């Protein structure tokens, strides 16, 4: 289930994004990206719709995924 970001409190959204970034890491090739920079990049992707907040009823978790991967996740759970 997709969760609209405007239905999540600002503090909760920040926590979700920071948790996601910390799990994914901040090393991107030759140039490292600071936690703050990566959080802002993910926030921008969520705001633009490039990434989505998705709740998994099966796992009872919320994750951030690229919009183009949503179909793949739906197919895997069927």
PQR file with spaces between the fields and no chain letter, atoms N, CA, C, O and H, PARSE charges and radii, in Angstrom:
ATOM       1  N    UNK     1       0.844   -1.162    0.000 -0.4000 1.5000
ATOM       2  CA   UNK     1       0.000    0.000    0.000 -0.0000 2.0000
ATOM       3  C    UNK     1       0.902    1.242    0.000  0.5500 1.7000
ATOM       4  O    UNK     1       1.836    1.340    0.796 -0.5500 1.4000
ATOM       5  N    UNK     2       0.613    2.174   -0.892 -0.4000 1.5000
ATOM       6  CA   UNK     2       1.385    3.411   -0.969 -0.0000 2.0000
ATOM       7  C    UNK     2       0.850    4.389    0.072  0.5500 1.7000
ATOM       8  O    UNK     2      -0.360    4.577    0.202 -0.5500 1.4000
ATOM       9  H    UNK     2      -0.146    2.094   -1.538  0.4000 1.0000
ATOM      10  N    UNK     3       1.765    5.006    0.807 -0.4000 1.5000
ATOM      11  CA   UNK     3       1.392    5.992    1.817 -0.0000 2.0000
ATOM      12  C    UNK     3       1.743    7.375    1.277  0.5500 1.7000
ATOM      13  O    UNK     3       2.917    7.653    1.033 -0.5500 1.4000
ATOM      14  H    UNK     3       2.747    4.854    0.701  0.4000 1.0000
ATOM      15  N    UNK     4       0.751    8.248    1.084 -0.4000 1.5000
ATOM      16  CA   UNK     4       1.061    9.613    0.641 -0.0000 2.0000
ATOM      17  C    UNK     4       1.912   10.328    1.703  0.5500 1.7000
ATOM      18  O    UNK     4       1.594   10.278    2.892 -0.5500 1.4000
ATOM      19  H    UNK     4      -0.203    8.021    1.282  0.4000 1.0000
ATOM      20  N    UNK     5       2.983   10.987    1.274 -0.4000 1.5000
ATOM      21  CA   UNK     5       3.884   11.605    2.243 -0.0000 2.0000
ATOM      22  C    UNK     5       3.216   12.741    3.008  0.5500 1.7000
ATOM      23  O    UNK     5       3.645   13.070    4.114 -0.5500 1.4000
ATOM      24  H    UNK     5       3.241   11.028    0.309  0.4000 1.0000
ATOM      25  N    UNK     6       2.173   13.346    2.439 -0.4000 1.5000
ATOM      26  CA   UNK     6       1.486   14.423    3.155 -0.0000 2.0000
ATOM      27  C    UNK     6       0.597   13.901    4.281  0.5500 1.7000
ATOM      28  O    UNK     6       0.045   14.687    5.050 -0.5500 1.4000
ATOM      29  H    UNK     6       1.825   13.078    1.541  0.4000 1.0000
ATOM      30  N    UNK     7       0.457   12.575    4.382 -0.4000 1.5000
ATOM      31  CA   UNK     7      -0.320   11.970    5.464 -0.0000 2.0000
ATOM      32  C    UNK     7       0.562   11.474    6.600  0.5500 1.7000
ATOM      33  O    UNK     7       0.078   10.845    7.541 -0.5500 1.4000
ATOM      34  H    UNK     7       0.906   11.936    3.758  0.4000 1.0000
ATOM      35  N    UNK     8       1.858   11.758    6.509 -0.4000 1.5000
ATOM      36  CA   UNK     8       2.823   11.356    7.531 -0.0000 2.0000
ATOM      37  C    UNK     8       3.341   12.623    8.197  0.5500 1.7000
ATOM      38  O    UNK     8       3.647   13.599    7.512 -0.5500 1.4000
ATOM      39  H    UNK     8       2.252   12.268    5.744  0.4000 1.0000
ATOM      40  N    UNK     9       3.442   12.620    9.507 -0.4000 1.5000
ATOM      41  CA   UNK     9       3.944   13.808   10.206 -0.0000 2.0000
ATOM      42  C    UNK     9       5.377   14.102    9.755  0.5500 1.7000
ATOM      43  O    UNK     9       6.110   13.184    9.385 -0.5500 1.4000
ATOM      44  H    UNK     9       3.193   11.827   10.063  0.4000 1.0000
ATOM      45  N    UNK    10       5.777   15.369    9.783 -0.4000 1.5000
ATOM      46  CA   UNK    10       7.146   15.719    9.381 -0.0000 2.0000
ATOM      47  C    UNK    10       8.218   14.962   10.170  0.5500 1.7000
ATOM      48  O    UNK    10       9.222   14.536    9.598 -0.5500 1.4000
ATOM      49  H    UNK    10       5.182   16.114   10.083  0.4000 1.0000
ATOM      50  N    UNK    11       8.012   14.793   11.472 -0.4000 1.5000
ATOM      51  CA   UNK    11       8.989   14.058   12.285 -0.0000 2.0000
ATOM      52  C    UNK    11       9.058   12.590   11.884  0.5500 1.7000
ATOM      53  O    UNK    11      10.145   12.022   11.780 -0.5500 1.4000
ATOM      54  H    UNK    11       7.196   15.139   11.936  0.4000 1.0000
ATOM      55  N    UNK    12       7.908   11.982   11.661 -0.4000 1.5000
ATOM      56  CA   UNK    12       7.884   10.570   11.266 -0.0000 2.0000
ATOM      57  C    UNK    12       8.522   10.387    9.892  0.5500 1.7000
ATOM      58  O    UNK    12       9.261    9.427    9.673 -0.5500 1.4000
ATOM      59  H    UNK    12       7.025   12.443   11.745  0.4000 1.0000
ATOM      60  N    UNK    13       8.241   11.306    8.966 -0.4000 1.5000
ATOM      61  CA   UNK    13       8.825   11.224    7.637 -0.0000 2.0000
ATOM      62  C    UNK    13      10.341   11.348    7.710  0.5500 1.7000
ATOM      63  O    UNK    13      11.062   10.599    7.052 -0.5500 1.4000
ATOM      64  H    UNK    13       7.641   12.086    9.145  0.4000 1.0000
ATOM      65  N    UNK    14      10.822   12.291    8.508 -0.4000 1.5000
ATOM      66  CA   UNK    14      12.273   12.450    8.668 -0.0000 2.0000
ATOM      67  C    UNK    14      12.905   11.187    9.233  0.5500 1.7000
ATOM      68  O    UNK    14      13.976   10.774    8.788 -0.5500 1.4000
ATOM      69  H    UNK    14      10.236   12.900    9.043  0.4000 1.0000
ATOM      70  N    UNK    15      12.253   10.577   10.205 -0.4000 1.5000
ATOM      71  CA   UNK    15      12.776    9.340   10.801 -0.0000 2.0000
ATOM      72  C    UNK    15      12.802    8.203    9.785  0.5500 1.7000
ATOM      73  O    UNK    15      13.768    7.442    9.724 -0.5500 1.4000
ATOM      74  H    UNK    15      11.383   10.913   10.566  0.4000 1.0000
ATOM      75  N    UNK    16      11.745    8.088    8.990 -0.4000 1.5000
ATOM      76  CA   UNK    16      11.700    7.049    7.958 -0.0000 2.0000
ATOM      77  C    UNK    16      12.813    7.243    6.941  0.5500 1.7000
ATOM      78  O    UNK    16      13.487    6.287    6.557 -0.5500 1.4000
ATOM      79  H    UNK    16      10.960    8.706    9.039  0.4000 1.0000
ATOM      80  N    UNK    17      13.002    8.486    6.504 -0.4000 1.5000
ATOM      81  CA   UNK    17      14.038    8.772    5.508 -0.0000 2.0000
ATOM      82  C    UNK    17      15.426    8.503    6.089  0.5500 1.7000
ATOM      83  O    UNK    17      16.255    7.865    5.439 -0.5500 1.4000
ATOM      84  H    UNK    17      12.454    9.263    6.815  0.4000 1.0000
ATOM      85  N    UNK    18      15.683    8.980    7.295 -0.4000 1.5000
ATOM      86  CA   UNK    18      16.994    8.767    7.913 -0.0000 2.0000
ATOM      87  C    UNK    18      17.274    7.278    8.110  0.5500 1.7000
ATOM      88  O    UNK    18      18.390    6.822    7.861 -0.5500 1.4000
ATOM      89  H    UNK    18      15.010    9.498    7.823  0.4000 1.0000
ATOM      90  N    UNK    19      16.285    6.527    8.548 -0.4000 1.5000
ATOM      91  CA   UNK    19      16.456    5.091    8.703 -0.0000 2.0000
ATOM      92  C    UNK    19      16.770    4.410    7.380  0.5500 1.7000
ATOM      93  O    UNK    19      17.629    3.530    7.317 -0.5500 1.4000
ATOM      94  H    UNK    19      15.379    6.898    8.750  0.4000 1.0000
ATOM      95  N    UNK    20      16.080    4.813    6.336 -0.4000 1.5000
ATOM      96  CA   UNK    20      16.323    4.268    5.006 -0.0000 2.0000
ATOM      97  C    UNK    20      17.741    4.580    4.545  0.5500 1.7000
ATOM      98  O    UNK    20      18.448    3.695    4.061 -0.5500 1.4000
ATOM      99  H    UNK    20      15.382    5.527    6.388  0.4000 1.0000
ATOM     100  N    UNK    21      18.156    5.829    4.691 -0.4000 1.5000
ATOM     101  CA   UNK    21      19.494    6.236    4.259 -0.0000 2.0000
ATOM     102  C    UNK    21      20.566    5.492    5.045  0.5500 1.7000
ATOM     103  O    UNK    21      21.564    5.054    4.472 -0.5500 1.4000
ATOM     104  H    UNK    21      17.582    6.547    5.084  0.4000 1.0000
ATOM     105  N    UNK    22      20.370    5.348    6.332 -0.4000 1.5000
ATOM     106  CA   UNK    22      21.363    4.646    7.141 -0.0000 2.0000
ATOM     107  C    UNK    22      21.477    3.168    6.752  0.5500 1.7000
ATOM     108  O    UNK    22      22.566    2.595    6.799 -0.5500 1.4000
ATOM     109  H    UNK    22      19.559    5.703    6.797  0.4000 1.0000
ATOM     110  N    UNK    23      20.357    2.557    6.370 -0.4000 1.5000
ATOM     111  CA   UNK    23      20.404    1.162    5.905 -0.0000 2.0000
ATOM     112  C    UNK    23      21.100    1.060    4.555  0.5500 1.7000
ATOM     113  O    UNK    23      21.853    0.119    4.304 -0.5500 1.4000
ATOM     114  H    UNK    23      19.473    3.022    6.332  0.4000 1.0000
ATOM     115  N    UNK    24      20.842    2.039    3.685 -0.4000 1.5000
ATOM     116  CA   UNK    24      21.392    2.008    2.328 -0.0000 2.0000
ATOM     117  C    UNK    24      22.833    2.485    2.275  0.5500 1.7000
ATOM     118  O    UNK    24      23.578    2.093    1.377 -0.5500 1.4000
ATOM     119  H    UNK    24      20.230    2.804    3.889  0.4000 1.0000
ATOM     120  N    UNK    25      23.240    3.328    3.225 -0.4000 1.5000
ATOM     121  CA   UNK    25      24.601    3.863    3.229 -0.0000 2.0000
ATOM     122  C    UNK    25      24.695    5.178    2.482  0.5500 1.7000
ATOM     123  O    UNK    25      23.757    5.591    1.800 -0.5500 1.4000
ATOM     124  H    UNK    25      22.635    3.646    3.954  0.4000 1.0000
ATOM     125  N    UNK    26      25.837    5.830    2.621 -0.4000 1.5000
ATOM     126  CA   UNK    26      26.028    7.131    1.977 -0.0000 2.0000
ATOM     127  C    UNK    26      27.238    7.142    1.048  0.5500 1.7000
ATOM     128  O    UNK    26      27.650    8.208    0.590 -0.5500 1.4000
ATOM     129  H    UNK    26      26.599    5.495    3.175  0.4000 1.0000
ATOM     130  N    UNK    27      27.813    5.977    0.762 -0.4000 1.5000
ATOM     131  CA   UNK    27      28.939    5.913   -0.164 -0.0000 2.0000
ATOM     132  C    UNK    27      28.425    5.702   -1.573  0.5500 1.7000
ATOM     133  O    UNK    27      27.709    4.740   -1.850 -0.5500 1.4000
ATOM     134  H    UNK    27      27.478    5.111    1.134  0.4000 1.0000
ATOM     135  N    UNK    28      28.796    6.605   -2.455 -0.4000 1.5000
ATOM     136  CA   UNK    28      28.339    6.535   -3.842 -0.0000 2.0000
ATOM     137  C    UNK    28      29.519    6.759   -4.763  0.5500 1.7000
ATOM     138  O    UNK    28      29.706    7.860   -5.279 -0.5500 1.4000
ATOM     139  H    UNK    28      29.377    7.386   -2.230  0.4000 1.0000
ATOM     140  N    UNK    29      30.314    5.729   -4.973 -0.4000 1.5000
ATOM     141  CA   UNK    29      31.439    5.825   -5.885 -0.0000 2.0000
ATOM     142  C    UNK    29      32.582    6.630   -5.306  0.5500 1.7000
ATOM     143  O    UNK    29      32.927    6.493   -4.132 -0.5500 1.4000
ATOM     144  H    UNK    29      30.162    4.834   -4.553  0.4000 1.0000
ATOM     145  N    UNK    30      33.169    7.476   -6.149 -0.4000 1.5000
ATOM     146  CA   UNK    30      34.346    8.234   -5.748 -0.0000 2.0000
ATOM     147  C    UNK    30      34.034    9.328   -4.735  0.5500 1.7000
ATOM     148  O    UNK    30      34.888    9.677   -3.920 -0.5500 1.4000
ATOM     149  H    UNK    30      32.888    7.587   -7.103  0.4000 1.0000
ATOM     150  N    UNK    31      32.836    9.866   -4.777 -0.4000 1.5000
ATOM     151  CA   UNK    31      32.479   10.973   -3.878 -0.0000 2.0000
ATOM     152  C    UNK    31      31.465   10.490   -2.849  0.5500 1.7000
ATOM     153  O    UNK    31      30.369   10.055   -3.201 -0.5500 1.4000
ATOM     154  H    UNK    31      32.143    9.583   -5.439  0.4000 1.0000
ATOM     155  N    UNK    32      31.843   10.571   -1.565 -0.4000 1.5000
ATOM     156  CA   UNK    32      30.894   10.231   -0.510 -0.0000 2.0000
ATOM     157  C    UNK    32      29.841   11.326   -0.410  0.5500 1.7000
ATOM     158  O    UNK    32      30.084   12.482   -0.755 -0.5500 1.4000
ATOM     159  H    UNK    32      32.733   10.925   -1.279  0.4000 1.0000
ATOM     160  N    UNK    33      28.686   10.940    0.063 -0.4000 1.5000
ATOM     161  CA   UNK    33      27.571   11.864    0.218 -0.0000 2.0000
ATOM     162  C    UNK    33      27.247   11.922    1.707  0.5500 1.7000
ATOM     163  O    UNK    33      27.114   10.879    2.346 -0.5500 1.4000
ATOM     164  H    UNK    33      28.489   10.001    0.344  0.4000 1.0000
ATOM     165  N    UNK    34      27.119   13.112    2.264 -0.4000 1.5000
ATOM     166  CA   UNK    34      26.824   13.223    3.696 -0.0000 2.0000
ATOM     167  C    UNK    34      25.407   12.729    3.977  0.5500 1.7000
ATOM     168  O    UNK    34      24.556   12.689    3.088 -0.5500 1.4000
ATOM     169  H    UNK    34      27.227   13.959    1.745  0.4000 1.0000
ATOM     170  N    UNK    35      25.180   12.358    5.214 -0.4000 1.5000
ATOM     171  CA   UNK    35      23.852   11.907    5.626 -0.0000 2.0000
ATOM     172  C    UNK    35      22.813   12.980    5.335  0.5500 1.7000
ATOM     173  O    UNK    35      21.736   12.683    4.817 -0.5500 1.4000
ATOM     174  H    UNK    35      25.871   12.390    5.936  0.4000 1.0000
ATOM     175  N    UNK    36      23.130   14.208    5.664 -0.4000 1.5000
ATOM     176  CA   UNK    36      22.194   15.316    5.432 -0.0000 2.0000
ATOM     177  C    UNK    36      21.866   15.464    3.954  0.5500 1.7000
ATOM     178  O    UNK    36      20.707   15.639    3.580 -0.5500 1.4000
ATOM     179  H    UNK    36      24.005   14.449    6.085  0.4000 1.0000
ATOM     180  N    UNK    37      22.899   15.393    3.114 -0.4000 1.5000
ATOM     181  CA   UNK    37      22.678   15.522    1.669 -0.0000 2.0000
ATOM     182  C    UNK    37      21.814   14.383    1.144  0.5500 1.7000
ATOM     183  O    UNK    37      20.892   14.609    0.361 -0.5500 1.4000
ATOM     184  H    UNK    37      23.841   15.251    3.417  0.4000 1.0000
ATOM     185  N    UNK    38      22.109   13.165    1.571 -0.4000 1.5000
ATOM     186  CA   UNK    38      21.346   12.024    1.086 -0.0000 2.0000
ATOM     187  C    UNK    38      19.901   12.074    1.576  0.5500 1.7000
ATOM     188  O    UNK    38      18.986   11.727    0.829 -0.5500 1.4000
ATOM     189  H    UNK    38      22.858   12.981    2.207  0.4000 1.0000
ATOM     190  N    UNK    39      19.685   12.499    2.812 -0.4000 1.5000
ATOM     191  CA   UNK    39      18.318   12.646    3.331 -0.0000 2.0000
ATOM     192  C    UNK    39      17.542   13.635    2.466  0.5500 1.7000
ATOM     193  O    UNK    39      16.387   13.390    2.119 -0.5500 1.4000
ATOM     194  H    UNK    39      20.428   12.780    3.419  0.4000 1.0000
ATOM     195  N    UNK    40      18.171   14.742    2.123 -0.4000 1.5000
ATOM     196  CA   UNK    40      17.504   15.741    1.282 -0.0000 2.0000
ATOM     197  C    UNK    40      17.234   15.212   -0.123  0.5500 1.7000
ATOM     198  O    UNK    40      16.203   15.529   -0.717 -0.5500 1.4000
ATOM     199  H    UNK    40      19.110   14.941    2.404  0.4000 1.0000
ATOM     200  N    UNK    41      18.156   14.407   -0.661 -0.4000 1.5000
ATOM     201  CA   UNK    41      17.941   13.807   -1.980 -0.0000 2.0000
ATOM     202  C    UNK    41      16.743   12.866   -1.954  0.5500 1.7000
ATOM     203  O    UNK    41      15.916   12.886   -2.865 -0.5500 1.4000
ATOM     204  H    UNK    41      18.993   14.150   -0.179  0.4000 1.0000
ATOM     205  N    UNK    42      16.649   12.047   -0.917 -0.4000 1.5000
ATOM     206  CA   UNK    42      15.524   11.110   -0.804 -0.0000 2.0000
ATOM     207  C    UNK    42      14.227   11.873   -0.581  0.5500 1.7000
ATOM     208  O    UNK    42      13.195   11.518   -1.151 -0.5500 1.4000
ATOM     209  H    UNK    42      17.321   12.031   -0.177  0.4000 1.0000
ATOM     210  N    UNK    43      14.267   12.914    0.240 -0.4000 1.5000
ATOM     211  CA   UNK    43      13.069   13.737    0.467 -0.0000 2.0000
ATOM     212  C    UNK    43      12.585   14.344   -0.855  0.5500 1.7000
ATOM     213  O    UNK    43      11.384   14.374   -1.125 -0.5500 1.4000
ATOM     214  H    UNK    43      15.105   13.202    0.704  0.4000 1.0000
ATOM     215  N    UNK    44      13.518   14.823   -1.672 -0.4000 1.5000
ATOM     216  CA   UNK    44      13.167   15.404   -2.976 -0.0000 2.0000
ATOM     217  C    UNK    44      12.563   14.344   -3.896  0.5500 1.7000
ATOM     218  O    UNK    44      11.614   14.624   -4.628 -0.5500 1.4000
ATOM     219  H    UNK    44      14.494   14.798   -1.453  0.4000 1.0000
ATOM     220  N    UNK    45      13.113   13.129   -3.858 -0.4000 1.5000
ATOM     221  CA   UNK    45      12.568   12.045   -4.682 -0.0000 2.0000
ATOM     222  C    UNK    45      11.154   11.673   -4.235  0.5500 1.7000
ATOM     223  O    UNK    45      10.298   11.377   -5.068 -0.5500 1.4000
ATOM     224  H    UNK    45      13.884   12.902   -3.263  0.4000 1.0000
ATOM     225  N    UNK    46      10.911   11.688   -2.939 -0.4000 1.5000
ATOM     226  CA   UNK    46       9.563   11.420   -2.435 -0.0000 2.0000
ATOM     227  C    UNK    46       8.600   12.540   -2.843  0.5500 1.7000
ATOM     228  O    UNK    46       7.465   12.276   -3.241 -0.5500 1.4000
ATOM     229  H    UNK    46      11.606   11.929   -2.262  0.4000 1.0000
ATOM     230  N    UNK    47       9.057   13.774   -2.743 -0.4000 1.5000
ATOM     231  CA   UNK    47       8.206   14.916   -3.098 -0.0000 2.0000
ATOM     232  C    UNK    47       7.854   14.927   -4.580  0.5500 1.7000
ATOM     233  O    UNK    47       6.741   15.292   -4.957 -0.5500 1.4000
ATOM     234  H    UNK    47       9.978   13.989   -2.420  0.4000 1.0000
ATOM     235  N    UNK    48       8.805   14.526   -5.418 -0.4000 1.5000
ATOM     236  CA   UNK    48       8.570   14.537   -6.868 -0.0000 2.0000
ATOM     237  C    UNK    48       7.819   13.301   -7.355  0.5500 1.7000
ATOM     238  O    UNK    48       7.341   13.269   -8.490 -0.5500 1.4000
ATOM     239  H    UNK    48       9.709   14.229   -5.112  0.4000 1.0000
ATOM     240  N    UNK    49       7.714   12.285   -6.502 -0.4000 1.5000
ATOM     241  CA   UNK    49       7.042   11.060   -6.907 -0.0000 2.0000
ATOM     242  C    UNK    49       7.976   10.023   -7.513  0.5500 1.7000
ATOM     243  O    UNK    49       7.527    8.949   -7.912 -0.5500 1.4000
ATOM     244  H    UNK    49       8.102   12.311   -5.581  0.4000 1.0000
ATOM     245  N    UNK    50       9.273   10.328   -7.589 -0.4000 1.5000
ATOM     246  CA   UNK    50      10.242    9.358   -8.115 -0.0000 2.0000
ATOM     247  C    UNK    50      10.386    8.167   -7.170  0.5500 1.7000
ATOM     248  O    UNK    50      10.664    7.050   -7.608 -0.5500 1.4000
ATOM     249  H    UNK    50       9.638   11.200   -7.265  0.4000 1.0000
ATOM     250  N    UNK    51      10.194    8.410   -5.869 -0.4000 1.5000
ATOM     251  CA   UNK    51      10.257    7.356   -4.860 -0.0000 2.0000
ATOM     252  C    UNK    51       8.944    7.397   -4.076  0.5500 1.7000
ATOM     253  O    UNK    51       8.275    8.428   -4.005 -0.5500 1.4000
ATOM     254  H    UNK    51       9.968    9.317   -5.513  0.4000 1.0000
ATOM     255  N    UNK    52       8.597    6.259   -3.495 -0.4000 1.5000
ATOM     256  CA   UNK    52       7.321    6.141   -2.787 -0.0000 2.0000
ATOM     257  C    UNK    52       7.524    5.515   -1.416  0.5500 1.7000
ATOM     258  O    UNK    52       8.420    4.696   -1.215 -0.5500 1.4000
ATOM     259  H    UNK    52       9.141    5.422   -3.552  0.4000 1.0000
ATOM     260  N    UNK    53       6.672    5.917   -0.475 -0.4000 1.5000
ATOM     261  CA   UNK    53       6.591    5.234    0.821 -0.0000 2.0000
ATOM     262  C    UNK    53       5.620    4.083    0.641  0.5500 1.7000
ATOM     263  O    UNK    53       4.482    4.287    0.218 -0.5500 1.4000
ATOM     264  H    UNK    53       5.943    6.583   -0.638  0.4000 1.0000
ATOM     265  N    UNK    54       6.058    2.880    0.959 -0.4000 1.5000
ATOM     266  CA   UNK    54       5.216    1.712    0.757 -0.0000 2.0000
ATOM     267  C    UNK    54       5.128    0.919    2.059  0.5500 1.7000
ATOM     268  O    UNK    54       6.141    0.581    2.670 -0.5500 1.4000
ATOM     269  H    UNK    54       6.983    2.714    1.303  0.4000 1.0000
ATOM     270  N    UNK    55       3.896    0.631    2.464 -0.4000 1.5000
ATOM     271  CA   UNK    55       3.655   -0.192    3.653 -0.0000 2.0000
ATOM     272  C    UNK    55       3.432   -1.629    3.208  0.5500 1.7000
ATOM     273  O    UNK    55       2.621   -1.896    2.321 -0.5500 1.4000
ATOM     274  H    UNK    55       3.073    0.905    1.968  0.4000 1.0000
ATOM     275  N    UNK    56       4.160   -2.552    3.832 -0.4000 1.5000
ATOM     276  CA   UNK    56       3.987   -3.974    3.563 -0.0000 2.0000
ATOM     277  C    UNK    56       3.108   -4.563    4.657  0.5500 1.7000
ATOM     278  O    UNK    56       3.513   -4.636    5.817 -0.5500 1.4000
ATOM     279  H    UNK    56       4.819   -2.335    4.552  0.4000 1.0000
ATOM     280  N    UNK    57       1.911   -4.978    4.284 -0.4000 1.5000
ATOM     281  CA   UNK    57       1.024   -5.615    5.254 -0.0000 2.0000
ATOM     282  C    UNK    57       1.600   -6.950    5.702  0.5500 1.7000
ATOM     283  O    UNK    57       1.433   -7.343    6.857 -0.5500 1.4000
ATOM     284  H    UNK    57       1.583   -4.918    3.341  0.4000 1.0000
ATOM     285  N    UNK    58       2.272   -7.645    4.800 -0.4000 1.5000
ATOM     286  CA   UNK    58       2.853   -8.940    5.120 -0.0000 2.0000
ATOM     287  C    UNK    58       3.928   -8.816    6.199  0.5500 1.7000
ATOM     288  O    UNK    58       3.960   -9.600    7.147 -0.5500 1.4000
ATOM     289  H    UNK    58       2.407   -7.326    3.862  0.4000 1.0000
ATOM     290  N    UNK    59       4.812   -7.816    6.043 -0.4000 1.5000
ATOM     291  CA   UNK    59       5.926   -7.650    6.980 -0.0000 2.0000
ATOM     292  C    UNK    59       5.676   -6.569    8.041  0.5500 1.7000
ATOM     293  O    UNK    59       6.462   -6.409    8.975 -0.5500 1.4000
ATOM     294  H    UNK    59       4.786   -7.180    5.273  0.4000 1.0000
ATOM     295  N    UNK    60       4.569   -5.834    7.882 -0.4000 1.5000
ATOM     296  CA   UNK    60       4.212   -4.729    8.776 -0.0000 2.0000
ATOM     297  C    UNK    60       5.364   -3.727    8.893  0.5500 1.7000
ATOM     298  O    UNK    60       5.755   -3.330    9.991 -0.5500 1.4000
ATOM     299  H    UNK    60       3.930   -5.964    7.123  0.4000 1.0000
ATOM     300  N    UNK    61       5.898   -3.328    7.725 -0.4000 1.5000
ATOM     301  CA   UNK    61       6.999   -2.374    7.662 -0.0000 2.0000
ATOM     302  C    UNK    61       6.695   -1.313    6.614  0.5500 1.7000
ATOM     303  O    UNK    61       5.859   -1.500    5.730 -0.5500 1.4000
ATOM     304  H    UNK    61       5.581   -3.651    6.834  0.4000 1.0000
ATOM     305  N    UNK    62       7.405   -0.186    6.741 -0.4000 1.5000
ATOM     306  CA   UNK    62       7.332    0.876    5.747 -0.0000 2.0000
ATOM     307  C    UNK    62       8.710    0.989    5.123  0.5500 1.7000
ATOM     308  O    UNK    62       9.724    0.992    5.822 -0.5500 1.4000
ATOM     309  H    UNK    62       8.085   -0.034    7.459  0.4000 1.0000
ATOM     310  N    UNK    63       8.738    1.082    3.804 -0.4000 1.5000
ATOM     311  CA   UNK    63      10.008    1.223    3.109 -0.0000 2.0000
ATOM     312  C    UNK    63       9.873    2.289    2.032  0.5500 1.7000
ATOM     313  O    UNK    63       8.769    2.686    1.660 -0.5500 1.4000
ATOM     314  H    UNK    63       7.915    1.080    3.236  0.4000 1.0000
ATOM     315  N    UNK    64      11.002    2.735    1.546 -0.4000 1.5000
ATOM     316  CA   UNK    64      11.047    3.703    0.454 -0.0000 2.0000
ATOM     317  C    UNK    64      11.582    2.965   -0.755  0.5500 1.7000
ATOM     318  O    UNK    64      12.644    2.346   -0.698 -0.5500 1.4000
ATOM     319  H    UNK    64      11.900    2.413    1.848  0.4000 1.0000
ATOM     320  N    UNK    65      10.836    3.033   -1.857 -0.4000 1.5000
ATOM     321  CA   UNK    65      11.273    2.360   -3.073 -0.0000 2.0000
ATOM     322  C    UNK    65      11.151    3.295   -4.262  0.5500 1.7000
ATOM     323  O    UNK    65      10.307    4.191   -4.264 -0.5500 1.4000
ATOM     324  H    UNK    65       9.973    3.536   -1.903  0.4000 1.0000
ATOM     325  N    UNK    66      11.993    3.093   -5.282 -0.4000 1.5000
ATOM     326  CA   UNK    66      11.825    3.853   -6.517 -0.0000 2.0000
ATOM     327  C    UNK    66      10.482    3.500   -7.145  0.5500 1.7000
ATOM     328  O    UNK    66      10.064    2.342   -7.116 -0.5500 1.4000
ATOM     329  H    UNK    66      12.679    2.365   -5.281  0.4000 1.0000
ATOM     330  N    UNK    67       9.817    4.482   -7.704 -0.4000 1.5000
ATOM     331  CA   UNK    67       8.495    4.266   -8.298 -0.0000 2.0000
ATOM     332  C    UNK    67       8.531    3.174   -9.361  0.5500 1.7000
ATOM     333  O    UNK    67       7.588    2.390   -9.473 -0.5500 1.4000
ATOM     334  H    UNK    67      10.156    5.423   -7.727  0.4000 1.0000
ATOM     335  N    UNK    68       9.608    3.113  -10.143 -0.4000 1.5000
ATOM     336  CA   UNK    68       9.671    2.130  -11.219 -0.0000 2.0000
ATOM     337  C    UNK    68       9.827    0.696  -10.724  0.5500 1.7000
ATOM     338  O    UNK    68       9.689   -0.238  -11.514 -0.5500 1.4000
ATOM     339  H    UNK    68      10.374    3.750  -10.053  0.4000 1.0000
ATOM     340  N    UNK    69      10.112    0.495   -9.437 -0.4000 1.5000
ATOM     341  CA   UNK    69      10.205   -0.846   -8.871 -0.0000 2.0000
ATOM     342  C    UNK    69       8.892   -1.315   -8.248  0.5500 1.7000
ATOM     343  O    UNK    69       8.789   -2.466   -7.824 -0.5500 1.4000
ATOM     344  H    UNK    69      10.225    1.253   -8.795  0.4000 1.0000
ATOM     345  N    UNK    70       7.908   -0.457   -8.188 -0.4000 1.5000
ATOM     346  CA   UNK    70       6.650   -0.822   -7.534 -0.0000 2.0000
ATOM     347  C    UNK    70       6.002   -2.027   -8.194  0.5500 1.7000
ATOM     348  O    UNK    70       5.512   -2.912   -7.492 -0.5500 1.4000
ATOM     349  H    UNK    70       7.991    0.478   -8.533  0.4000 1.0000
ATOM     350  N    UNK    71       5.982   -2.091   -9.503 -0.4000 1.5000
ATOM     351  CA   UNK    71       5.387   -3.222  -10.204 -0.0000 2.0000
ATOM     352  C    UNK    71       6.092   -4.522   -9.908  0.5500 1.7000
ATOM     353  O    UNK    71       5.448   -5.565   -9.801 -0.5500 1.4000
ATOM     354  H    UNK    71       6.380   -1.372  -10.073  0.4000 1.0000
ATOM     355  N    UNK    72       7.407   -4.480   -9.773 -0.4000 1.5000
ATOM     356  CA   UNK    72       8.180   -5.685   -9.468 -0.0000 2.0000
ATOM     357  C    UNK    72       7.827   -6.222   -8.095  0.5500 1.7000
ATOM     358  O    UNK    72       7.719   -7.435   -7.919 -0.5500 1.4000
ATOM     359  H    UNK    72       7.931   -3.633   -9.859  0.4000 1.0000
ATOM     360  N    UNK    73       7.645   -5.353   -7.129 -0.4000 1.5000
ATOM     361  CA   UNK    73       7.295   -5.770   -5.770 -0.0000 2.0000
ATOM     362  C    UNK    73       5.906   -6.380   -5.749  0.5500 1.7000
ATOM     363  O    UNK    73       5.692   -7.407   -5.105 -0.5500 1.4000
ATOM     364  H    UNK    73       7.733   -4.367   -7.272  0.4000 1.0000
ATOM     365  N    UNK    74       4.947   -5.758   -6.450 -0.4000 1.5000
ATOM     366  CA   UNK    74       3.596   -6.296   -6.501 -0.0000 2.0000
ATOM     367  C    UNK    74       3.586   -7.691   -7.118  0.5500 1.7000
ATOM     368  O    UNK    74       2.872   -8.575   -6.645 -0.5500 1.4000
ATOM     369  H    UNK    74       5.120   -4.923   -6.973  0.4000 1.0000
ATOM     370  N    UNK    75       4.381   -7.893   -8.181 -0.4000 1.5000
ATOM     371  CA   UNK    75       4.430   -9.190   -8.843 -0.0000 2.0000
ATOM     372  C    UNK    75       5.039  -10.258   -7.928  0.5500 1.7000
ATOM     373  O    UNK    75       4.606  -11.410   -7.956 -0.5500 1.4000
ATOM     374  H    UNK    75       4.961   -7.174   -8.566  0.4000 1.0000
ATOM     375  N    UNK    76       6.030   -9.892   -7.126 -0.4000 1.5000
ATOM     376  CA   UNK    76       6.693  -10.852   -6.245 -0.0000 2.0000
ATOM     377  C    UNK    76       5.783  -11.312   -5.111  0.5500 1.7000
ATOM     378  O    UNK    76       5.930  -12.433   -4.622 -0.5500 1.4000
ATOM     379  H    UNK    76       6.381   -8.956   -7.103  0.4000 1.0000
ATOM     380  N    UNK    77       4.845  -10.466   -4.683 -0.4000 1.5000
ATOM     381  CA   UNK    77       3.984  -10.819   -3.554 -0.0000 2.0000
ATOM     382  C    UNK    77       2.740  -11.570   -3.980  0.5500 1.7000
ATOM     383  O    UNK    77       1.991  -12.047   -3.128 -0.5500 1.4000
ATOM     384  H    UNK    77       4.726   -9.555   -5.080  0.4000 1.0000
ATOM     385  N    UNK    78       2.501  -11.686   -5.274 -0.4000 1.5000
ATOM     386  CA   UNK    78       1.303  -12.389   -5.736 -0.0000 2.0000
ATOM     387  C    UNK    78       1.561  -13.866   -5.885  0.5500 1.7000
ATOM     388  O    UNK    78       0.662  -14.615   -6.266 -0.5500 1.4000
ATOM     389  H    UNK    78       3.110  -11.299   -5.966  0.4000 1.0000
